[in-house]
Amino acid sequence: MKFMAIFESNPTAPPPSPETMQKLGEYTKRMLDSGSVVLTGGLVRPSHGVRIQNEGGKITVTDGPFAESKELIDGFAVIEAANMEAAIALSKEFMAIAGDGRGEILPMFEPGGPPPK
C-alpha cells in the first residue's frame, strides 16, 4: 500500500546542520534501497512557486510568495508500507532525524486497487 507523507518543519527553527543533513541523506538512501520509499523530495519556499485555482471554470495562476500561507510543506515522500501502522513507524524514524516539525500521512489511491481505508 502506498502513502504520501508530508513534512513541515518548525518555521522558526534554524536550518538543519550539516550533520543532520548527512543523517537524513543516509536514511533516505537506506529507505530507497529497501523499497520502503518510492520517491522523496524537498520543496522550496512559496516565493519561488505559483498557486493555481479553478473557481467556477475560471482558472487563475498567482505568483508567490503567499502571505496568507500558514503551513508550508518542506518535503514529501511516497512510501510503500503494509499498513498505516508501518507507515507511521517509517515516519517516526524520519522525524527523529529531521527534528521539530509535523507531518501528515495519507493513503494513496492505486489504479485497480481498492479505495484506501
Phi and psi restraints in degrees (range 20) as a CNS / XPLOR table:
assign (resid 1 and name C) (resid 2 and name N)
       (resid 2 and name CA) (resid 2 and name C) 1.0 -100.3 20.0 2
assign (resid 2 and name N) (resid 2 and name CA)
       (resid 2 and name C) (resid 3 and name N) 1.0 146.2 20.0 2
assign (resid 2 and name C) (resid 3 and name N)
       (resid 3 and name CA) (resid 3 and name C) 1.0 -133.3 20.0 2
assign (resid 3 and name N) (resid 3 and name CA)
       (resid 3 and name C) (resid 4 and name N) 1.0 147.9 20.0 2
assign (resid 3 and name C) (resid 4 and name N)
       (resid 4 and name CA) (resid 4 and name C) 1.0 -101.0 20.0 2
assign (resid 4 and name N) (resid 4 and name CA)
       (resid 4 and name C) (resid 5 and name N) 1.0 121.2 20.0 2
assign (resid 4 and name C) (resid 5 and name N)
       (resid 5 and name CA) (resid 5 and name C) 1.0 -111.0 20.0 2
assign (resid 5 and name N) (resid 5 and name CA)
       (resid 5 and name C) (resid 6 and name N) 1.0 128.0 20.0 2
assign (resid 5 and name C) (resid 6 and name N)
       (resid 6 and name CA) (resid 6 and name C) 1.0 -117.9 20.0 2
assign (resid 6 and name N) (resid 6 and name CA)
       (resid 6 and name C) (resid 7 and name N) 1.0 152.1 20.0 2
assign (resid 6 and name C) (resid 7 and name N)
       (resid 7 and name CA) (resid 7 and name C) 1.0 -132.2 20.0 2
assign (resid 7 and name N) (resid 7 and name CA)
       (resid 7 and name C) (resid 8 and name N) 1.0 132.7 20.0 2
assign (resid 7 and name C) (resid 8 and name N)
       (resid 8 and name CA) (resid 8 and name C) 1.0 -118.6 20.0 2
assign (resid 8 and name N) (resid 8 and name CA)
       (resid 8 and name C) (resid 9 and name N) 1.0 119.4 20.0 2
assign (resid 8 and name C) (resid 9 and name N)
       (resid 9 and name CA) (resid 9 and name C) 1.0 -80.3 20.0 2
assign (resid 9 and name N) (resid 9 and name CA)
       (resid 9 and name C) (resid 10 and name N) 1.0 163.0 20.0 2
assign (resid 9 and name C) (resid 10 and name N)
       (resid 10 and name CA) (resid 10 and name C) 1.0 -65.2 20.0 2
assign (resid 10 and name N) (resid 10 and name CA)
       (resid 10 and name C) (resid 11 and name N) 1.0 119.9 20.0 2
assign (resid 10 and name C) (resid 11 and name N)
       (resid 11 and name CA) (resid 11 and name C) 1.0 -66.6 20.0 2
assign (resid 11 and name N) (resid 11 and name CA)
       (resid 11 and name C) (resid 12 and name N) 1.0 -17.1 20.0 2
assign (resid 11 and name C) (resid 12 and name N)
       (resid 12 and name CA) (resid 12 and name C) 1.0 -96.4 20.0 2
assign (resid 12 and name N) (resid 12 and name CA)
       (resid 12 and name C) (resid 13 and name N) 1.0 -4.6 20.0 2
assign (resid 12 and name C) (resid 13 and name N)
       (resid 13 and name CA) (resid 13 and name C) 1.0 -76.1 20.0 2
assign (resid 13 and name N) (resid 13 and name CA)
       (resid 13 and name C) (resid 14 and name N) 1.0 149.2 20.0 2
assign (resid 13 and name C) (resid 14 and name N)
       (resid 14 and name CA) (resid 14 and name C) 1.0 -66.9 20.0 2
assign (resid 14 and name N) (resid 14 and name CA)
       (resid 14 and name C) (resid 15 and name N) 1.0 161.4 20.0 2
assign (resid 14 and name C) (resid 15 and name N)
       (resid 15 and name CA) (resid 15 and name C) 1.0 -60.7 20.0 2
assign (resid 15 and name N) (resid 15 and name CA)
       (resid 15 and name C) (resid 16 and name N) 1.0 156.0 20.0 2
assign (resid 15 and name C) (resid 16 and name N)
       (resid 16 and name CA) (resid 16 and name C) 1.0 -60.4 20.0 2
assign (resid 16 and name N) (resid 16 and name CA)
       (resid 16 and name C) (resid 17 and name N) 1.0 145.4 20.0 2
assign (resid 16 and name C) (resid 17 and name N)
       (resid 17 and name CA) (resid 17 and name C) 1.0 -71.7 20.0 2
assign (resid 17 and name N) (resid 17 and name CA)
       (resid 17 and name C) (resid 18 and name N) 1.0 162.2 20.0 2
assign (resid 17 and name C) (resid 18 and name N)
       (resid 18 and name CA) (resid 18 and name C) 1.0 -57.8 20.0 2
assign (resid 18 and name N) (resid 18 and name CA)
       (resid 18 and name C) (resid 19 and name N) 1.0 -34.9 20.0 2
assign (resid 18 and name C) (resid 19 and name N)
       (resid 19 and name CA) (resid 19 and name C) 1.0 -65.1 20.0 2
assign (resid 19 and name N) (resid 19 and name CA)
       (resid 19 and name C) (resid 20 and name N) 1.0 -43.2 20.0 2
assign (resid 19 and name C) (resid 20 and name N)
       (resid 20 and name CA) (resid 20 and name C) 1.0 -64.6 20.0 2
assign (resid 20 and name N) (resid 20 and name CA)
       (resid 20 and name C) (resid 21 and name N) 1.0 -42.6 20.0 2
assign (resid 20 and name C) (resid 21 and name N)
       (resid 21 and name CA) (resid 21 and name C) 1.0 -60.7 20.0 2
assign (resid 21 and name N) (resid 21 and name CA)
       (resid 21 and name C) (resid 22 and name N) 1.0 -39.3 20.0 2
assign (resid 21 and name C) (resid 22 and name N)
       (resid 22 and name CA) (resid 22 and name C) 1.0 -64.4 20.0 2
assign (resid 22 and name N) (resid 22 and name CA)
       (resid 22 and name C) (resid 23 and name N) 1.0 -44.8 20.0 2
assign (resid 22 and name C) (resid 23 and name N)
       (resid 23 and name CA) (resid 23 and name C) 1.0 -62.4 20.0 2
assign (resid 23 and name N) (resid 23 and name CA)
       (resid 23 and name C) (resid 24 and name N) 1.0 -41.2 20.0 2
assign (resid 23 and name C) (resid 24 and name N)
       (resid 24 and name CA) (resid 24 and name C) 1.0 -63.2 20.0 2
assign (resid 24 and name N) (resid 24 and name CA)
       (resid 24 and name C) (resid 25 and name N) 1.0 -41.2 20.0 2
assign (resid 24 and name C) (resid 25 and name N)
       (resid 25 and name CA) (resid 25 and name C) 1.0 -62.5 20.0 2
assign (resid 25 and name N) (resid 25 and name CA)
       (resid 25 and name C) (resid 26 and name N) 1.0 -42.6 20.0 2
assign (resid 25 and name C) (resid 26 and name N)
       (resid 26 and name CA) (resid 26 and name C) 1.0 -65.9 20.0 2
assign (resid 26 and name N) (resid 26 and name CA)
       (resid 26 and name C) (resid 27 and name N) 1.0 -42.9 20.0 2
assign (resid 26 and name C) (resid 27 and name N)
       (resid 27 and name CA) (resid 27 and name C) 1.0 -62.2 20.0 2
assign (resid 27 and name N) (resid 27 and name CA)
       (resid 27 and name C) (resid 28 and name N) 1.0 -46.9 20.0 2
assign (resid 27 and name C) (resid 28 and name N)
       (resid 28 and name CA) (resid 28 and name C) 1.0 -60.8 20.0 2
assign (resid 28 and name N) (resid 28 and name CA)
       (resid 28 and name C) (resid 29 and name N) 1.0 -45.0 20.0 2
assign (resid 28 and name C) (resid 29 and name N)
       (resid 29 and name CA) (resid 29 and name C) 1.0 -61.0 20.0 2
assign (resid 29 and name N) (resid 29 and name CA)
       (resid 29 and name C) (resid 30 and name N) 1.0 -44.1 20.0 2
assign (resid 29 and name C) (resid 30 and name N)
       (resid 30 and name CA) (resid 30 and name C) 1.0 -61.8 20.0 2
assign (resid 30 and name N) (resid 30 and name CA)
       (resid 30 and name C) (resid 31 and name N) 1.0 -41.4 20.0 2
assign (resid 30 and name C) (resid 31 and name N)
       (resid 31 and name CA) (resid 31 and name C) 1.0 -71.2 20.0 2
assign (resid 31 and name N) (resid 31 and name CA)
       (resid 31 and name C) (resid 32 and name N) 1.0 -37.5 20.0 2
assign (resid 31 and name C) (resid 32 and name N)
       (resid 32 and name CA) (resid 32 and name C) 1.0 -65.7 20.0 2
assign (resid 32 and name N) (resid 32 and name CA)
       (resid 32 and name C) (resid 33 and name N) 1.0 -44.8 20.0 2
assign (resid 32 and name C) (resid 33 and name N)
       (resid 33 and name CA) (resid 33 and name C) 1.0 -62.5 20.0 2
assign (resid 33 and name N) (resid 33 and name CA)
       (resid 33 and name C) (resid 34 and name N) 1.0 -34.3 20.0 2
assign (resid 33 and name C) (resid 34 and name N)
       (resid 34 and name CA) (resid 34 and name C) 1.0 -80.3 20.0 2
assign (resid 34 and name N) (resid 34 and name CA)
       (resid 34 and name C) (resid 35 and name N) 1.0 -13.8 20.0 2
assign (resid 34 and name C) (resid 35 and name N)
       (resid 35 and name CA) (resid 35 and name C) 1.0 87.3 20.0 2
assign (resid 35 and name N) (resid 35 and name CA)
       (resid 35 and name C) (resid 36 and name N) 1.0 -0.7 20.0 2
assign (resid 35 and name C) (resid 36 and name N)
       (resid 36 and name CA) (resid 36 and name C) 1.0 -70.4 20.0 2
assign (resid 36 and name N) (resid 36 and name CA)
       (resid 36 and name C) (resid 37 and name N) 1.0 -31.6 20.0 2
assign (resid 36 and name C) (resid 37 and name N)
       (resid 37 and name CA) (resid 37 and name C) 1.0 -111.6 20.0 2
assign (resid 37 and name N) (resid 37 and name CA)
       (resid 37 and name C) (resid 38 and name N) 1.0 125.5 20.0 2
assign (resid 37 and name C) (resid 38 and name N)
       (resid 38 and name CA) (resid 38 and name C) 1.0 -88.5 20.0 2
assign (resid 38 and name N) (resid 38 and name CA)
       (resid 38 and name C) (resid 39 and name N) 1.0 -40.3 20.0 2
assign (resid 38 and name C) (resid 39 and name N)
       (resid 39 and name CA) (resid 39 and name C) 1.0 -156.4 20.0 2
assign (resid 39 and name N) (resid 39 and name CA)
       (resid 39 and name C) (resid 40 and name N) 1.0 141.7 20.0 2
assign (resid 39 and name C) (resid 40 and name N)
       (resid 40 and name CA) (resid 40 and name C) 1.0 -146.7 20.0 2
assign (resid 40 and name N) (resid 40 and name CA)
       (resid 40 and name C) (resid 41 and name N) 1.0 159.0 20.0 2
assign (resid 40 and name C) (resid 41 and name N)
       (resid 41 and name CA) (resid 41 and name C) 1.0 -173.4 20.0 2
assign (resid 41 and name N) (resid 41 and name CA)
       (resid 41 and name C) (resid 42 and name N) 1.0 162.1 20.0 2
assign (resid 41 and name C) (resid 42 and name N)
       (resid 42 and name CA) (resid 42 and name C) 1.0 -108.5 20.0 2
assign (resid 42 and name N) (resid 42 and name CA)
       (resid 42 and name C) (resid 43 and name N) 1.0 157.0 20.0 2
assign (resid 42 and name C) (resid 43 and name N)
       (resid 43 and name CA) (resid 43 and name C) 1.0 -118.8 20.0 2
assign (resid 43 and name N) (resid 43 and name CA)
       (resid 43 and name C) (resid 44 and name N) 1.0 144.3 20.0 2
assign (resid 43 and name C) (resid 44 and name N)
       (resid 44 and name CA) (resid 44 and name C) 1.0 -80.8 20.0 2
assign (resid 44 and name N) (resid 44 and name CA)
       (resid 44 and name C) (resid 45 and name N) 1.0 165.8 20.0 2
assign (resid 44 and name C) (resid 45 and name N)
       (resid 45 and name CA) (resid 45 and name C) 1.0 -67.6 20.0 2
assign (resid 45 and name N) (resid 45 and name CA)
       (resid 45 and name C) (resid 46 and name N) 1.0 157.6 20.0 2
assign (resid 45 and name C) (resid 46 and name N)
       (resid 46 and name CA) (resid 46 and name C) 1.0 -60.9 20.0 2
assign (resid 46 and name N) (resid 46 and name CA)
       (resid 46 and name C) (resid 47 and name N) 1.0 -13.4 20.0 2
assign (resid 46 and name C) (resid 47 and name N)
       (resid 47 and name CA) (resid 47 and name C) 1.0 -64.0 20.0 2
assign (resid 47 and name N) (resid 47 and name CA)
       (resid 47 and name C) (resid 48 and name N) 1.0 -17.4 20.0 2
assign (resid 47 and name C) (resid 48 and name N)
       (resid 48 and name CA) (resid 48 and name C) 1.0 -104.1 20.0 2
assign (resid 48 and name N) (resid 48 and name CA)
       (resid 48 and name C) (resid 49 and name N) 1.0 2.8 20.0 2
assign (resid 48 and name C) (resid 49 and name N)
       (resid 49 and name CA) (resid 49 and name C) 1.0 -115.5 20.0 2
assign (resid 49 and name N) (resid 49 and name CA)
       (resid 49 and name C) (resid 50 and name N) 1.0 -175.4 20.0 2
assign (resid 49 and name C) (resid 50 and name N)
       (resid 50 and name CA) (resid 50 and name C) 1.0 -131.4 20.0 2
assign (resid 50 and name N) (resid 50 and name CA)
       (resid 50 and name C) (resid 51 and name N) 1.0 157.1 20.0 2
assign (resid 50 and name C) (resid 51 and name N)
       (resid 51 and name CA) (resid 51 and name C) 1.0 -111.7 20.0 2
assign (resid 51 and name N) (resid 51 and name CA)
       (resid 51 and name C) (resid 52 and name N) 1.0 131.3 20.0 2
assign (resid 51 and name C) (resid 52 and name N)
       (resid 52 and name CA) (resid 52 and name C) 1.0 -117.0 20.0 2
assign (resid 52 and name N) (resid 52 and name CA)
       (resid 52 and name C) (resid 53 and name N) 1.0 135.9 20.0 2
assign (resid 52 and name C) (resid 53 and name N)
       (resid 53 and name CA) (resid 53 and name C) 1.0 -139.4 20.0 2
assign (resid 53 and name N) (resid 53 and name CA)
       (resid 53 and name C) (resid 54 and name N) 1.0 139.8 20.0 2
assign (resid 53 and name C) (resid 54 and name N)
       (resid 54 and name CA) (resid 54 and name C) 1.0 -116.0 20.0 2
assign (resid 54 and name N) (resid 54 and name CA)
       (resid 54 and name C) (resid 55 and name N) 1.0 117.4 20.0 2
assign (resid 54 and name C) (resid 55 and name N)
       (resid 55 and name CA) (resid 55 and name C) 1.0 -131.5 20.0 2
assign (resid 55 and name N) (resid 55 and name CA)
       (resid 55 and name C) (resid 56 and name N) 1.0 109.6 20.0 2
assign (resid 55 and name C) (resid 56 and name N)
       (resid 56 and name CA) (resid 56 and name C) 1.0 61.7 20.0 2
assign (resid 56 and name N) (resid 56 and name CA)
       (resid 56 and name C) (resid 57 and name N) 1.0 33.2 20.0 2
assign (resid 56 and name C) (resid 57 and name N)
       (resid 57 and name CA) (resid 57 and name C) 1.0 87.2 20.0 2
assign (resid 57 and name N) (resid 57 and name CA)
       (resid 57 and name C) (resid 58 and name N) 1.0 -9.2 20.0 2
assign (resid 57 and name C) (resid 58 and name N)
       (resid 58 and name CA) (resid 58 and name C) 1.0 -95.2 20.0 2
assign (resid 58 and name N) (resid 58 and name CA)
       (resid 58 and name C) (resid 59 and name N) 1.0 119.3 20.0 2
assign (resid 58 and name C) (resid 59 and name N)
       (resid 59 and name CA) (resid 59 and name C) 1.0 -101.8 20.0 2
assign (resid 59 and name N) (resid 59 and name CA)
       (resid 59 and name C) (resid 60 and name N) 1.0 127.1 20.0 2
assign (resid 59 and name C) (resid 60 and name N)
       (resid 60 and name CA) (resid 60 and name C) 1.0 -122.6 20.0 2
assign (resid 60 and name N) (resid 60 and name CA)
       (resid 60 and name C) (resid 61 and name N) 1.0 150.9 20.0 2
assign (resid 60 and name C) (resid 61 and name N)
       (resid 61 and name CA) (resid 61 and name C) 1.0 -125.3 20.0 2
assign (resid 61 and name N) (resid 61 and name CA)
       (resid 61 and name C) (resid 62 and name N) 1.0 127.8 20.0 2
assign (resid 61 and name C) (resid 62 and name N)
       (resid 62 and name CA) (resid 62 and name C) 1.0 -122.6 20.0 2
assign (resid 62 and name N) (resid 62 and name CA)
       (resid 62 and name C) (resid 63 and name N) 1.0 131.8 20.0 2
assign (resid 62 and name C) (resid 63 and name N)
       (resid 63 and name CA) (resid 63 and name C) 1.0 -73.4 20.0 2
assign (resid 63 and name N) (resid 63 and name CA)
       (resid 63 and name C) (resid 64 and name N) 1.0 147.6 20.0 2
assign (resid 63 and name C) (resid 64 and name N)
       (resid 64 and name CA) (resid 64 and name C) 1.0 -76.7 20.0 2
assign (resid 64 and name N) (resid 64 and name CA)
       (resid 64 and name C) (resid 65 and name N) 1.0 172.7 20.0 2
assign (resid 64 and name C) (resid 65 and name N)
       (resid 65 and name CA) (resid 65 and name C) 1.0 -79.9 20.0 2
assign (resid 65 and name N) (resid 65 and name CA)
       (resid 65 and name C) (resid 66 and name N) 1.0 164.6 20.0 2
assign (resid 65 and name C) (resid 66 and name N)
       (resid 66 and name CA) (resid 66 and name C) 1.0 -114.4 20.0 2
assign (resid 66 and name N) (resid 66 and name CA)
       (resid 66 and name C) (resid 67 and name N) 1.0 102.0 20.0 2
assign (resid 66 and name C) (resid 67 and name N)
       (resid 67 and name CA) (resid 67 and name C) 1.0 -60.0 20.0 2
assign (resid 67 and name N) (resid 67 and name CA)
       (resid 67 and name C) (resid 68 and name N) 1.0 -30.1 20.0 2
assign (resid 67 and name C) (resid 68 and name N)
       (resid 68 and name CA) (resid 68 and name C) 1.0 -82.7 20.0 2
assign (resid 68 and name N) (resid 68 and name CA)
       (resid 68 and name C) (resid 69 and name N) 1.0 -1.4 20.0 2
assign (resid 68 and name C) (resid 69 and name N)
       (resid 69 and name CA) (resid 69 and name C) 1.0 -67.9 20.0 2
assign (resid 69 and name N) (resid 69 and name CA)
       (resid 69 and name C) (resid 70 and name N) 1.0 122.0 20.0 2
assign (resid 69 and name C) (resid 70 and name N)
       (resid 70 and name CA) (resid 70 and name C) 1.0 -102.9 20.0 2
assign (resid 70 and name N) (resid 70 and name CA)
       (resid 70 and name C) (resid 71 and name N) 1.0 -23.5 20.0 2
assign (resid 70 and name C) (resid 71 and name N)
       (resid 71 and name CA) (resid 71 and name C) 1.0 -127.2 20.0 2
assign (resid 71 and name N) (resid 71 and name CA)
       (resid 71 and name C) (resid 72 and name N) 1.0 128.9 20.0 2
assign (resid 71 and name C) (resid 72 and name N)
       (resid 72 and name CA) (resid 72 and name C) 1.0 -120.1 20.0 2
assign (resid 72 and name N) (resid 72 and name CA)
       (resid 72 and name C) (resid 73 and name N) 1.0 125.2 20.0 2
assign (resid 72 and name C) (resid 73 and name N)
       (resid 73 and name CA) (resid 73 and name C) 1.0 -82.6 20.0 2
assign (resid 73 and name N) (resid 73 and name CA)
       (resid 73 and name C) (resid 74 and name N) 1.0 123.6 20.0 2
assign (resid 73 and name C) (resid 74 and name N)
       (resid 74 and name CA) (resid 74 and name C) 1.0 -94.0 20.0 2
assign (resid 74 and name N) (resid 74 and name CA)
       (resid 74 and name C) (resid 75 and name N) 1.0 -29.5 20.0 2
assign (resid 74 and name C) (resid 75 and name N)
       (resid 75 and name CA) (resid 75 and name C) 1.0 -160.3 20.0 2
assign (resid 75 and name N) (resid 75 and name CA)
       (resid 75 and name C) (resid 76 and name N) 1.0 167.7 20.0 2
assign (resid 75 and name C) (resid 76 and name N)
       (resid 76 and name CA) (resid 76 and name C) 1.0 -148.7 20.0 2
assign (resid 76 and name N) (resid 76 and name CA)
       (resid 76 and name C) (resid 77 and name N) 1.0 160.5 20.0 2
assign (resid 76 and name C) (resid 77 and name N)
       (resid 77 and name CA) (resid 77 and name C) 1.0 -148.8 20.0 2
assign (resid 77 and name N) (resid 77 and name CA)
       (resid 77 and name C) (resid 78 and name N) 1.0 138.9 20.0 2
assign (resid 77 and name C) (resid 78 and name N)
       (resid 78 and name CA) (resid 78 and name C) 1.0 -95.8 20.0 2
assign (resid 78 and name N) (resid 78 and name CA)
       (resid 78 and name C) (resid 79 and name N) 1.0 117.6 20.0 2
assign (resid 78 and name C) (resid 79 and name N)
       (resid 79 and name CA) (resid 79 and name C) 1.0 -115.9 20.0 2
assign (resid 79 and name N) (resid 79 and name CA)
       (resid 79 and name C) (resid 80 and name N) 1.0 150.0 20.0 2
assign (resid 79 and name C) (resid 80 and name N)
       (resid 80 and name CA) (resid 80 and name C) 1.0 -107.7 20.0 2
assign (resid 80 and name N) (resid 80 and name CA)
       (resid 80 and name C) (resid 81 and name N) 1.0 119.9 20.0 2
assign (resid 80 and name C) (resid 81 and name N)
       (resid 81 and name CA) (resid 81 and name C) 1.0 -146.2 20.0 2
assign (resid 81 and name N) (resid 81 and name CA)
       (resid 81 and name C) (resid 82 and name N) 1.0 155.1 20.0 2
assign (resid 81 and name C) (resid 82 and name N)
       (resid 82 and name CA) (resid 82 and name C) 1.0 -66.0 20.0 2
assign (resid 82 and name N) (resid 82 and name CA)
       (resid 82 and name C) (resid 83 and name N) 1.0 -31.9 20.0 2
assign (resid 82 and name C) (resid 83 and name N)
       (resid 83 and name CA) (resid 83 and name C) 1.0 -164.3 20.0 2
assign (resid 83 and name N) (resid 83 and name CA)
       (resid 83 and name C) (resid 84 and name N) 1.0 179.7 20.0 2
assign (resid 83 and name C) (resid 84 and name N)
       (resid 84 and name CA) (resid 84 and name C) 1.0 -61.8 20.0 2
assign (resid 84 and name N) (resid 84 and name CA)
       (resid 84 and name C) (resid 85 and name N) 1.0 -38.8 20.0 2
assign (resid 84 and name C) (resid 85 and name N)
       (resid 85 and name CA) (resid 85 and name C) 1.0 -60.3 20.0 2
assign (resid 85 and name N) (resid 85 and name CA)
       (resid 85 and name C) (resid 86 and name N) 1.0 -41.7 20.0 2
assign (resid 85 and name C) (resid 86 and name N)
       (resid 86 and name CA) (resid 86 and name C) 1.0 -67.7 20.0 2
assign (resid 86 and name N) (resid 86 and name CA)
       (resid 86 and name C) (resid 87 and name N) 1.0 -37.6 20.0 2
assign (resid 86 and name C) (resid 87 and name N)
       (resid 87 and name CA) (resid 87 and name C) 1.0 -65.0 20.0 2
assign (resid 87 and name N) (resid 87 and name CA)
       (resid 87 and name C) (resid 88 and name N) 1.0 -39.3 20.0 2
assign (resid 87 and name C) (resid 88 and name N)
       (resid 88 and name CA) (resid 88 and name C) 1.0 -63.6 20.0 2
assign (resid 88 and name N) (resid 88 and name CA)
       (resid 88 and name C) (resid 89 and name N) 1.0 -42.6 20.0 2
assign (resid 88 and name C) (resid 89 and name N)
       (resid 89 and name CA) (resid 89 and name C) 1.0 -60.1 20.0 2
assign (resid 89 and name N) (resid 89 and name CA)
       (resid 89 and name C) (resid 90 and name N) 1.0 -43.8 20.0 2
assign (resid 89 and name C) (resid 90 and name N)
       (resid 90 and name CA) (resid 90 and name C) 1.0 -62.6 20.0 2
assign (resid 90 and name N) (resid 90 and name CA)
       (resid 90 and name C) (resid 91 and name N) 1.0 -41.4 20.0 2
assign (resid 90 and name C) (resid 91 and name N)
       (resid 91 and name CA) (resid 91 and name C) 1.0 -68.5 20.0 2
assign (resid 91 and name N) (resid 91 and name CA)
       (resid 91 and name C) (resid 92 and name N) 1.0 -36.7 20.0 2
assign (resid 91 and name C) (resid 92 and name N)
       (resid 92 and name CA) (resid 92 and name C) 1.0 -62.4 20.0 2
assign (resid 92 and name N) (resid 92 and name CA)
       (resid 92 and name C) (resid 93 and name N) 1.0 -41.1 20.0 2
assign (resid 92 and name C) (resid 93 and name N)
       (resid 93 and name CA) (resid 93 and name C) 1.0 -62.4 20.0 2
assign (resid 93 and name N) (resid 93 and name CA)
       (resid 93 and name C) (resid 94 and name N) 1.0 -43.9 20.0 2
assign (resid 93 and name C) (resid 94 and name N)
       (resid 94 and name CA) (resid 94 and name C) 1.0 -61.3 20.0 2
assign (resid 94 and name N) (resid 94 and name CA)
       (resid 94 and name C) (resid 95 and name N) 1.0 -48.1 20.0 2
assign (resid 94 and name C) (resid 95 and name N)
       (resid 95 and name CA) (resid 95 and name C) 1.0 -67.3 20.0 2
assign (resid 95 and name N) (resid 95 and name CA)
       (resid 95 and name C) (resid 96 and name N) 1.0 -29.6 20.0 2
assign (resid 95 and name C) (resid 96 and name N)
       (resid 96 and name CA) (resid 96 and name C) 1.0 -62.1 20.0 2
assign (resid 96 and name N) (resid 96 and name CA)
       (resid 96 and name C) (resid 97 and name N) 1.0 -31.0 20.0 2
assign (resid 96 and name C) (resid 97 and name N)
       (resid 97 and name CA) (resid 97 and name C) 1.0 -85.6 20.0 2
assign (resid 97 and name N) (resid 97 and name CA)
       (resid 97 and name C) (resid 98 and name N) 1.0 -44.1 20.0 2
assign (resid 97 and name C) (resid 98 and name N)
       (resid 98 and name CA) (resid 98 and name C) 1.0 -67.2 20.0 2
assign (resid 98 and name N) (resid 98 and name CA)
       (resid 98 and name C) (resid 99 and name N) 1.0 -31.7 20.0 2
assign (resid 98 and name C) (resid 99 and name N)
       (resid 99 and name CA) (resid 99 and name C) 1.0 99.2 20.0 2
assign (resid 99 and name N) (resid 99 and name CA)
       (resid 99 and name C) (resid 100 and name N) 1.0 -163.6 20.0 2
assign (resid 99 and name C) (resid 100 and name N)
       (resid 100 and name CA) (resid 100 and name C) 1.0 -56.9 20.0 2
assign (resid 100 and name N) (resid 100 and name CA)
       (resid 100 and name C) (resid 101 and name N) 1.0 137.9 20.0 2
assign (resid 100 and name C) (resid 101 and name N)
       (resid 101 and name CA) (resid 101 and name C) 1.0 159.2 20.0 2
assign (resid 101 and name N) (resid 101 and name CA)
       (resid 101 and name C) (resid 102 and name N) 1.0 -171.9 20.0 2
assign (resid 101 and name C) (resid 102 and name N)
       (resid 102 and name CA) (resid 102 and name C) 1.0 -144.8 20.0 2
assign (resid 102 and name N) (resid 102 and name CA)
       (resid 102 and name C) (resid 103 and name N) 1.0 165.2 20.0 2
assign (resid 102 and name C) (resid 103 and name N)
       (resid 103 and name CA) (resid 103 and name C) 1.0 -148.9 20.0 2
assign (resid 103 and name N) (resid 103 and name CA)
       (resid 103 and name C) (resid 104 and name N) 1.0 175.7 20.0 2
assign (resid 103 and name C) (resid 104 and name N)
       (resid 104 and name CA) (resid 104 and name C) 1.0 -135.0 20.0 2
assign (resid 104 and name N) (resid 104 and name CA)
       (resid 104 and name C) (resid 105 and name N) 1.0 147.1 20.0 2
assign (resid 104 and name C) (resid 105 and name N)
       (resid 105 and name CA) (resid 105 and name C) 1.0 -125.6 20.0 2
assign (resid 105 and name N) (resid 105 and name CA)
       (resid 105 and name C) (resid 106 and name N) 1.0 120.1 20.0 2
assign (resid 105 and name C) (resid 106 and name N)
       (resid 106 and name CA) (resid 106 and name C) 1.0 -124.1 20.0 2
assign (resid 106 and name N) (resid 106 and name CA)
       (resid 106 and name C) (resid 107 and name N) 1.0 128.6 20.0 2
assign (resid 106 and name C) (resid 107 and name N)
       (resid 107 and name CA) (resid 107 and name C) 1.0 -62.8 20.0 2
assign (resid 107 and name N) (resid 107 and name CA)
       (resid 107 and name C) (resid 108 and name N) 1.0 145.5 20.0 2
assign (resid 107 and name C) (resid 108 and name N)
       (resid 108 and name CA) (resid 108 and name C) 1.0 -105.8 20.0 2
assign (resid 108 and name N) (resid 108 and name CA)
       (resid 108 and name C) (resid 109 and name N) 1.0 144.6 20.0 2
assign (resid 108 and name C) (resid 109 and name N)
       (resid 109 and name CA) (resid 109 and name C) 1.0 -71.5 20.0 2
assign (resid 109 and name N) (resid 109 and name CA)
       (resid 109 and name C) (resid 110 and name N) 1.0 139.3 20.0 2
assign (resid 109 and name C) (resid 110 and name N)
       (resid 110 and name CA) (resid 110 and name C) 1.0 -122.2 20.0 2
assign (resid 110 and name N) (resid 110 and name CA)
       (resid 110 and name C) (resid 111 and name N) 1.0 135.3 20.0 2
assign (resid 110 and name C) (resid 111 and name N)
       (resid 111 and name CA) (resid 111 and name C) 1.0 -53.9 20.0 2
assign (resid 111 and name N) (resid 111 and name CA)
       (resid 111 and name C) (resid 112 and name N) 1.0 129.2 20.0 2
assign (resid 111 and name C) (resid 112 and name N)
       (resid 112 and name CA) (resid 112 and name C) 1.0 80.0 20.0 2
assign (resid 112 and name N) (resid 112 and name CA)
       (resid 112 and name C) (resid 113 and name N) 1.0 -5.6 20.0 2
assign (resid 112 and name C) (resid 113 and name N)
       (resid 113 and name CA) (resid 113 and name C) 1.0 -97.1 20.0 2
assign (resid 113 and name N) (resid 113 and name CA)
       (resid 113 and name C) (resid 114 and name N) 1.0 169.1 20.0 2
assign (resid 113 and name C) (resid 114 and name N)
       (resid 114 and name CA) (resid 114 and name C) 1.0 -72.2 20.0 2
assign (resid 114 and name N) (resid 114 and name CA)
       (resid 114 and name C) (resid 115 and name N) 1.0 158.0 20.0 2
assign (resid 114 and name C) (resid 115 and name N)
       (resid 115 and name CA) (resid 115 and name C) 1.0 -62.7 20.0 2
assign (resid 115 and name N) (resid 115 and name CA)
       (resid 115 and name C) (resid 116 and name N) 1.0 144.8 20.0 2
assign (resid 115 and name C) (resid 116 and name N)
       (resid 116 and name CA) (resid 116 and name C) 1.0 -60.7 20.0 2
assign (resid 116 and name N) (resid 116 and name CA)
       (resid 116 and name C) (resid 117 and name N) 1.0 147.1 20.0 2
